[in-house]
Amino acid sequence: MTETNKQFERVIAQCRELFEKKLKDYGPSWRILRPESVTDQLFIKASRIRSLEIKGVSKVDEGIRPEFIAIVNYGVIGLIQLAKGFSDTTDMSYEEALALYDRYITETKELMYAKNHDYDEAWRSMRISSYTDLILTKLYRTKQIESNDGQTLVSEGVDANYMDMINYALFGLIKLEEAKTEI
């Protein structure tokens, strides 16, 4: 397995571990979220990352890393909600929620591997702040698609945008991990 694959698997495992712990604490309470609400939650997380990058100071004792993890996990929740539709109840078992998480993170990871092959790991030369800006761009695109009732003329849909956001957040987590190792 290449170094990139190992790094991806490591940060995905960290995201999944937090997802699983929160699932034990809260159950699948996110099942009531409509896709637009998931998009807004992703927007809040990406906006906070950008704010922290610009200000360089956090008044809440959480940095950028937890927000990238949240983007990964809310992105997967968004993919689940798109596929299953939202619910008025927490209508999913713990096991089903984890199985769906694994399914959608695997699909997203496979997309990254294909794109990474074609782009020849160009993401490694990018700044973390660029991932943040690209995630925000994808969010504005997603909001526009949602305003158009999910219809696009030539563009990818909300699901592809969620997958790209997840992958940019995973890149950010890898780069943060590398920077921590270098220090």
C-alpha positions, 0 to 999 in steps of 0.5 A: 500500500502506498504512503498516501493510502496508509495516511488516508486509512489512518485519518479515516479511522480517526474520523470513524472512531469519533463517529462511532463514539458519538453514535453511541452517545447520541444514536442516529439523531442526525437522521432528522436532518434534511440535506440542506441542514447538513449542508449548513452544518458543513458550512459552519465547520468550514467557515470556522476553519477559515476564521481560525486560519485568518485570525490565527487565534481560537477562543474556544479550546478546539482547533482546525483538526476537529473541524476537518473531522466534523466535515468528513463525518457530516459529509458522510451523514449527508451522503446517507441522508441523500440516499435514504432521505431524512426521517422524523425519527431516529429510524436506524440501528447502530449497526446500520449506521456504521455499515452505511458510514463504511459504505459511503466512506469507502466510495469516497475513498475510491473516488479519491484514489482514482482522482489522485492517480489522474492528478498525480498527488497534486494535493500534496503541493497545496496549502491547507487554507486552499482545502478550506477555500475549496470546501467553501466553494463546494458548499456554495455550489451545493447550496445553489444546487439545493436552491435549484431543487437538486437540478443541474444542467451540466454539473455534478450533483450534491453527492459528488460535492459532498464527496469532494468536501470529504476528500479535501478535509481528509487531505487537510487532516493528513497535512496537519498530521505531517506538519505536527510530525515535522515539528 
